[in-house]
Amino acid sequence: MDEKKQHFVLVHGSCHGAWCWFNLAPLLRKAGHEVSVFDLKASGIHPAMPDQVVSVADYSQPLLDLLDSIAADERVVLVGHSFGGFSIALAADKFPAKVSVADYTLATTLVRAAPFYRDDLSKQDFVSEANYGRTKRVYVVCKDDEAIKESFQRWMIEMSPVDEVVEIEGADHMVMLSKPLQLCSHLLNIAQSYD
């Protein structure tokens, strides 16, 4: 049986842009899937200045606009790297019917408030159990990450449980650059499992 074509939406972390997916996006496309990459507000080549971004929702607006623009019956695989985890959590909460699975590729999940938007993230209604809570979630543990140690990754998973945990040996914080083939393989398996 043919594998269903998926739509992967790759969401970068802070201080990055769409460019950070340059190794992974072509691999997913070569496997026959649609891939969307873009710059979040005030990131990459997005024209906004950082001091113009006032909330996680504001920062995430390009992602929210993308999901709003896709057909009501289309479902995507959200892949968030590091701080991009906040953006995909917000997107999954706002568009739960359009998300087949949210993959937290070393994502900073909702258990750790970053210095950016701390007031915004401390709100109890940042995401809801009714929407975000029903989204299938997978976390990719990067075993050789020096920025977010494995023990802290495990703590984040414990504090914000997911449906599945995948590990990539030898992957550093920028897994899409250090282990793109392994990450691609895992993402393809995850997308097929949660369709």
N, C-alpha and C positions, 0 to 999 in steps of 0.2 A: 504494500500500500504506500502511496506517495505521502511524504511528510507535508503537512499543511504549511503554507506560506505564513510566516509570522511578521508582525511589525514591531521591531525593537526600537524603543525610544531611549537613547543614551543621554544621561544627565550628568554633567561634570560636577566636580566639587569646587570649593572656593579657591580663588586665585588661579583658576584654570579656564578653559573654554572648550568649544567644540573640537579644537585641534587635538586634545588629549586622546581622542578616540581614533586617531588616524591609522593605527594598526588593527584595531578590532573591527571597525565598521566595514572595511572591504572584505574581511573574512566572512562576516554575516551575510553580506550582499552576495558573495561568491557562492554561499550555500543556498541562495535563492530567496532570501528574505528582504523585506523592506527595512530600511534603517533611517531614523531621523536623528540628526545631531544639530545642535544650535547653541548659541551663547545665552546664558541666563543674563538678567539685567545687570549692567555695569561689569560684565565679564567678557573676556576675549575681545572681539571687535564690536560688541554692543555699544551703542553711542552714549548710554547713560553714564553719569559719573557716580562713583560709590556713595557720595554723600546725598545723592538723590534717591537712594533705595532706603525705604523706611520700614519694611517688614519682610518676613519670609515670603508672604504672598506677593508682594511687590517684586522681590528678587526672582521669584518663580514665574512671573507673569508670562514669559515666552513659552514655558512648558504648558501652563494652563491654557494659553491661546491655542497651542497646537492640539491639545486634547479636545478643546471645544470645537475645533474645525473638522475633526474626523467624523465619519458617519456614525450615527447612533448605534448601529449594529456591529461596528468594528471594535475589536479588543486589541490592546497593545501589551507588550512586555516592557515594563518600566525597569530600567537599570540605572541605579544611582550610585555614584562614587563619593565616598566621604561625606562632606557637607551636603552633597546632592541628595542624600537620604532624607533630609528635611523636605526638600522640594518634591520628591516622589511620594512621600507620605501625604503631603498636602494635596497633591494631584490625585492620589488614590482615594482620599477622603472626598474630594469634590466630584470625581468622575468614577465611582466604583464600578459601574456597569461597563466601562470602557477599558478596564484593567484586568487582564487574565492572571498576571502574577507580577509582583514587585520584587525585584532582585536587588538586595542591598549589597553591592560589591564593595565591601569594606565601608559601608555607609555608616555615618554617624547617626544613629537612630535617635528616637525621641527621648532617650534617657540622659543625654548630655547637652546641656544648654551651652551654646557657643557664645563668645563675647558679642558677636553680631546678633542683633535682634533678641537679646536676652529677655526683655519685657514681653515681646511677642511670643516667644517660645514657652514662657512660664504660664501662659494662659491655659486654663484647664480645658478649654474648648478648641485648642489648636487643631486637633483631629477628633473624630467621633468614633465610638465603638460601633455604631450602626453602619458607618460607611468604611472607614479605614480598617476597622476591626474585622470586616468580612473579606478583606483582600488577602489572597494567598501571598505569603511572604517567604523569601529565601534569603539567607545571609551567606556570603562567600567569605570564609576566613582566609586571610592572607598570612601564611605561616611565618614568613620572614619579614614582616612589617616592623620597621624600627620607629615609625611615627605613632602608630597605635598598636601597642604590644598585644600578642595573642590573648593574654590573660584579661586585658581590658575589653577586647573584642568579645570574649566569652561572657564577661560580665554584662555587656550591652545586650547580648542575646538572652541572657537570663532575665534581665530587667524588662525586655521588650520581646517576648517570645515570637519565634517564627515557625513556619511549617516544616522547614528543612534547613539543614546546615551543610554546606559544601566546603571542602578545604582544598586549597591549592598550595602544594609544597613549593618552596623557593620563590613564592610571590612576595614582592615588597608592597609598599603602600600604593604604588602606581601599577597595579596588576595588569591593567590594559596595555602597559608598555613592557613590563617585565615578563609576563606570561600570557600574551594575547591568544596563542593557540589553545592553551588549556582553558582560559576563560571562555573563549568561543565555544569550545566543546561543552563546557558546563552549561552555558546559556542556552545552547541548542537543546540539550537534554531537559533543562528546567522548563523551557517553553513548551516542549512536547508533553511533558508530564502534567503541566497545569493548564493545558488548553481546555 
